Amino acid sequence: MNLIFRMMELLIKSFFKERLPIEKPKNSLRLRVLPNDIDINLHMNNGRYLTICDLTRVDMFIRTGLAKTMIKEKWIPVISEHTMKYKKGLKLFQKYTIKMEVTGWDEKSFKMLHTFIVGERVVAEGTSCGVILSKTGVIPPEKVIKKVTSRLNS
């Protein structure tokens, strides 16, 4: 249930943030570990990190204009691969920043880096590959970028 509130807050705030370039977007979110983020070890659950990474991608979709293009074209984003390295646990109510950047792409997928930071310390880091799907299959990243850019320029 808490993710609904986080998502609603993110959706509202993202519309008022500065726009990001579709070619190599970078963004960050400042968050706090909530009671329903923790597991029996009293630190943030490993699965919650992946969900928080989803929030950074939604922020990026909105701020680059990709969200509007996906809605118009009836495209959907899908994560095809994700890995995480956990270096230090996040404790209840601890503040942290998650940074996300698209580091590149190939003929099918966008490559992303997600970094969880407390102060100056990296506490977790993950990489993911994401694709944009249509009813006919995977849309090449070059075509996605062109479509978003042309839509923003018209």
C-alpha positions as CSV (number, residue, x, y, z in Angstrom):
1,M,0.0,0.0,0.0
2,N,2.8,2.5,0.8
3,L,4.0,2.3,-2.8
4,I,0.8,3.8,-4.0
5,F,1.5,6.9,-1.9
6,R,5.1,7.0,-3.0
7,M,4.1,6.6,-6.6
8,M,1.4,9.3,-6.4
9,E,3.9,11.7,-4.8
10,L,6.5,10.9,-7.4
11,L,4.0,11.4,-10.3
12,I,3.1,14.8,-9.0
13,K,6.6,16.0,-8.3
14,S,8.1,14.7,-11.5
15,F,5.8,16.9,-13.6
16,F,7.3,20.0,-11.9
17,K,11.0,19.0,-12.1
18,E,13.3,20.1,-14.9
19,R,13.2,18.1,-18.1
20,L,15.9,15.5,-18.8
21,P,17.5,14.7,-22.2
22,I,16.2,11.4,-23.6
23,E,19.7,10.5,-25.0
24,K,21.5,10.1,-21.6
25,P,19.2,10.9,-18.7
26,K,20.4,11.1,-15.1
27,N,18.1,11.6,-12.1
28,S,18.0,11.1,-8.4
29,L,15.4,10.7,-5.6
30,R,15.7,11.4,-1.9
31,L,13.8,8.9,0.1
32,R,13.6,7.4,3.6
33,V,13.3,3.8,4.7
34,L,9.7,3.3,5.8
35,P,8.4,0.6,8.2
36,N,7.0,-1.5,5.4
37,D,10.3,-1.4,3.6
38,I,12.1,-3.5,6.2
39,D,12.4,-7.3,6.7
40,I,12.9,-9.4,9.8
41,N,16.6,-8.3,10.0
42,L,15.3,-4.7,10.5
43,H,16.9,-3.3,7.3
44,M,15.5,-2.6,3.9
45,N,14.3,-5.8,2.2
46,N,16.4,-6.8,-0.8
47,G,13.3,-6.8,-3.0
48,R,12.4,-3.2,-2.0
49,Y,15.6,-2.0,-3.6
50,L,14.3,-3.2,-7.0
51,T,11.0,-1.5,-6.4
52,I,12.7,1.8,-5.6
53,C,14.7,1.4,-8.8
54,D,11.3,1.3,-10.6
55,L,10.4,4.6,-9.1
56,T,13.6,6.2,-10.6
57,R,12.6,4.9,-14.0
58,V,9.1,6.3,-13.7
59,D,10.6,9.7,-12.8
60,M,12.8,9.4,-15.8
61,F,9.9,8.4,-18.1
62,I,8.0,11.5,-17.1
63,R,10.9,14.0,-17.2
64,T,12.2,12.9,-20.6
65,G,8.8,12.9,-22.3
66,L,9.0,9.1,-22.8
67,A,5.9,8.5,-20.7
68,K,3.7,10.5,-23.1
69,T,5.2,8.8,-26.1
70,M,4.6,5.4,-24.6
71,I,1.0,6.2,-23.8
72,K,0.4,7.6,-27.3
73,E,2.1,4.7,-29.1
74,K,0.7,2.0,-26.7
75,W,4.2,0.9,-25.8
76,I,5.2,-0.6,-22.4
77,P,8.5,-0.6,-20.6
78,V,9.8,-4.0,-19.3
79,I,12.9,-4.8,-17.3
80,S,14.6,-7.7,-18.9
81,E,17.6,-8.0,-16.5
82,H,18.5,-6.6,-13.1
83,T,21.4,-7.2,-10.7
84,M,22.1,-5.7,-7.3
85,K,25.2,-5.6,-5.1
86,Y,24.4,-4.8,-1.5
87,K,27.3,-3.2,0.5
88,K,25.6,-2.0,3.6
89,G,22.0,-2.3,4.8
90,L,19.6,0.7,5.0
91,K,18.0,0.9,8.5
92,L,14.5,2.0,9.5
93,F,13.9,5.7,8.8
94,Q,17.3,6.2,7.3
95,K,17.5,8.8,4.6
96,Y,19.2,7.9,1.3
97,T,19.5,9.0,-2.3
98,I,19.1,6.8,-5.3
99,K,20.7,8.0,-8.5
100,M,19.8,6.5,-11.8
101,E,21.4,7.0,-15.2
102,V,21.0,5.5,-18.6
103,T,24.6,4.5,-19.4
104,G,24.0,3.3,-23.0
105,W,22.0,1.0,-25.2
106,D,22.3,-1.7,-27.8
107,E,20.0,-2.8,-30.7
108,K,17.3,-3.9,-28.2
109,S,17.7,-2.5,-24.7
110,F,18.6,0.5,-22.6
111,K,21.4,-0.1,-20.0
112,M,20.9,1.6,-16.6
113,L,22.9,2.1,-13.4
114,H,21.1,2.5,-10.0
115,T,23.2,3.8,-7.1
116,F,21.9,4.0,-3.5
117,I,23.9,6.5,-1.4
118,V,23.9,7.5,2.2
119,G,26.0,10.7,2.7
120,E,29.0,10.0,0.5
121,R,28.9,6.2,0.8
122,V,27.5,3.9,-1.9
123,V,25.5,1.3,0.1
124,A,24.0,-0.6,-2.9
125,E,24.4,-0.6,-6.7
126,G,22.5,-2.3,-9.4
127,T,22.4,-2.5,-13.2
128,S,19.5,-3.2,-15.4
129,C,18.5,-3.6,-19.0
130,G,15.1,-2.4,-20.1
131,V,13.2,-2.7,-23.3
132,I,10.2,-0.9,-24.8
133,L,7.6,-3.2,-26.2
134,S,4.8,-2.7,-28.7
135,K,2.3,-5.2,-29.9
136,T,4.8,-6.2,-32.6
137,G,7.8,-6.7,-30.3
138,V,10.8,-4.8,-29.0
139,I,11.2,-1.2,-30.2
140,P,14.9,-0.5,-30.8
141,P,16.2,2.3,-28.5
142,E,17.3,4.4,-31.5
143,K,13.7,4.4,-32.7
144,V,12.4,5.2,-29.2
145,I,14.8,8.2,-28.9
146,K,13.9,9.5,-32.4
147,K,10.1,9.2,-31.6
148,V,10.4,11.1,-28.3
149,T,12.7,13.7,-29.8
150,S,10.4,14.3,-32.8
151,R,7.4,14.5,-30.5
152,L,9.0,17.1,-28.3
153,N,10.2,19.2,-31.2
154,S,6.8,19.3,-32.9
